[in-house]
Amino acid sequence: MTETRFAPQIDKTETEKGTILRPKFDTDGLVPAIVTDADTSEVLVLGYMNEGALARTIEEGEAWYWSRSRQEYWKKGATSGQVQTVVEMRTDCDQDAILIKVRVAGNGATCHVGYRSCFYRTVELGKPATDKTVLKTVETRVYDPKDVYDKA
């Protein structure tokens, strides 16, 4: 059995007004983490943290996540050098989401496909939502992922 690192949610008042971190993990044991640039407030990525990733992030001051696809911990930037140093961490009113303000090392990019932010495309609005809904790339690539991830 794993040790619980965080206080449980007791009641609404304590969760919303108290001074103790009481994260509300979902049924998969995860809490979403919205990551923004500490200086510009640009949204960089939405990741997920389990109890261990949240604890490591708090303790080390660098962003750790739980990879839902690989089912393993990943430290952002461990391969690419784009380490996210945490400047500030917040939680929302019912503690079921985390906001992390970071500074990104290396080339300043966050997205594994080469963009500064994972939110590099816009959705065409004002038209019926269908399987043909258009995405438009509105950012410029910072780096070529082949140069970072295809090294043998």
C-alpha positions as CSV (number, residue, x, y, z in Angstrom):
1,M,0.0,0.0,0.0
2,T,1.4,3.4,-0.9
3,E,1.6,6.2,1.6
4,T,-0.8,9.1,1.1
5,R,1.2,12.3,0.9
6,F,-1.6,14.8,0.9
7,A,-4.4,15.5,3.4
8,P,-7.8,14.1,2.4
9,Q,-10.7,16.4,1.5
10,I,-12.8,16.6,4.7
11,D,-15.5,19.1,3.9
12,K,-16.3,21.9,1.4
13,T,-15.3,24.7,3.7
14,E,-11.9,23.3,4.6
15,T,-11.2,22.5,0.9
16,E,-12.2,25.9,-0.3
17,K,-11.0,28.1,2.5
18,G,-8.4,26.1,4.4
19,T,-4.6,26.4,4.3
20,I,-3.8,22.8,3.6
21,L,-3.3,21.3,0.1
22,R,-6.0,18.7,-0.3
23,P,-5.9,17.7,-4.0
24,K,-9.0,16.0,-5.4
25,F,-7.6,13.3,-7.7
26,D,-10.1,11.7,-10.2
27,T,-11.0,8.0,-10.3
28,D,-7.7,7.3,-12.1
29,G,-5.8,9.1,-9.3
30,L,-5.0,12.1,-11.5
31,V,-5.4,15.8,-11.3
32,P,-5.1,18.1,-14.4
33,A,-2.2,20.6,-14.4
34,I,-2.5,23.7,-16.5
35,V,1.0,25.0,-17.2
36,T,1.7,28.6,-18.1
37,D,4.7,30.7,-18.8
38,A,5.6,32.6,-15.6
39,D,6.4,35.8,-17.4
40,T,3.8,36.0,-20.2
41,S,0.9,33.8,-18.8
42,E,0.8,32.0,-22.2
43,V,-0.7,28.5,-21.7
44,L,2.0,26.0,-22.6
45,V,0.5,22.6,-21.9
46,L,-2.1,20.6,-20.0
47,G,-0.6,17.6,-18.2
48,Y,-1.8,15.2,-15.5
49,M,-0.3,14.5,-12.2
50,N,-0.8,11.6,-9.8
51,E,0.2,11.9,-6.2
52,G,3.8,11.1,-6.8
53,A,4.2,13.6,-9.7
54,L,2.6,16.3,-7.7
55,A,4.8,15.6,-4.7
56,R,8.0,15.5,-6.8
57,T,7.1,18.8,-8.4
58,I,6.5,20.5,-5.1
59,E,9.7,19.0,-3.6
60,E,12.1,19.5,-6.5
61,G,10.7,22.7,-8.1
62,E,10.7,21.1,-11.6
63,A,7.6,19.8,-13.3
64,W,6.8,16.1,-13.2
65,Y,3.8,14.5,-14.8
66,W,2.1,11.1,-15.1
67,S,2.0,9.9,-18.7
68,R,-1.4,8.4,-19.3
69,S,-0.3,6.8,-22.5
70,R,3.0,5.2,-21.2
71,Q,1.7,4.7,-17.6
72,E,4.9,6.2,-16.2
73,Y,6.4,9.3,-14.6
74,W,8.0,11.8,-16.9
75,K,10.0,14.9,-16.1
76,K,9.3,17.5,-18.7
77,G,12.6,18.2,-20.5
78,A,14.5,15.1,-19.4
79,T,15.1,14.2,-23.0
80,S,14.7,17.6,-24.8
81,G,16.4,19.9,-22.2
82,Q,13.2,21.9,-22.0
83,V,13.0,21.5,-18.2
84,Q,10.1,23.4,-16.6
85,T,11.3,25.2,-13.5
86,V,8.3,26.0,-11.3
87,V,8.0,29.6,-10.2
88,E,4.5,29.3,-8.6
89,M,1.9,26.6,-8.1
90,R,-1.8,27.2,-7.4
91,T,-4.9,25.1,-7.0
92,D,-8.4,26.0,-7.8
93,C,-11.2,26.5,-5.3
94,D,-12.2,22.8,-5.0
95,Q,-8.6,21.6,-5.5
96,D,-9.4,19.4,-8.5
97,A,-7.0,21.3,-10.8
98,I,-3.5,22.7,-10.5
99,L,-2.0,25.8,-12.1
100,I,1.8,25.8,-12.5
101,K,3.7,28.9,-13.7
102,V,7.0,27.9,-15.1
103,R,10.1,29.1,-16.9
104,V,11.2,26.7,-19.6
105,A,14.9,25.9,-20.2
106,G,16.7,25.2,-23.5
107,N,15.0,26.7,-26.5
108,G,11.9,27.7,-24.5
109,A,9.6,25.2,-26.3
110,T,7.2,22.9,-24.5
111,C,5.5,20.9,-27.2
112,H,7.1,17.7,-28.4
113,V,6.2,18.5,-32.0
114,G,8.4,21.6,-31.9
115,Y,6.2,24.5,-30.8
116,R,6.6,26.8,-27.8
117,S,3.1,25.9,-26.6
118,C,1.1,22.7,-27.2
119,F,-1.8,25.0,-28.1
120,Y,-0.4,26.1,-31.4
121,R,-3.6,25.6,-33.5
122,T,-6.9,27.5,-33.5
123,V,-10.3,25.9,-34.1
124,E,-12.5,27.5,-36.8
125,L,-15.5,29.0,-35.1
126,G,-18.9,30.0,-36.4
127,K,-19.5,26.9,-38.5
128,P,-21.2,23.6,-37.7
129,A,-18.9,21.3,-35.7
130,T,-18.3,18.2,-37.8
131,D,-15.6,15.7,-38.6
132,K,-14.4,18.4,-41.1
133,T,-13.9,21.1,-38.4
134,V,-10.8,23.0,-39.4
135,L,-7.7,23.6,-37.3
136,K,-5.3,26.3,-38.3
137,T,-1.6,26.5,-37.2
138,V,-1.0,30.0,-35.8
139,E,2.4,29.6,-34.3
140,T,5.9,29.1,-35.7
141,R,7.9,26.0,-34.9
142,V,10.8,26.6,-32.5
143,Y,12.7,23.5,-33.3
144,D,12.6,20.3,-35.4
145,P,11.7,17.3,-33.2
146,K,13.9,15.1,-35.3
147,D,16.9,17.0,-34.1
148,V,15.9,16.3,-30.5
149,Y,14.2,12.9,-30.3
150,D,15.6,11.0,-33.3
151,K,19.2,10.9,-31.9
152,A,20.4,7.3,-31.8
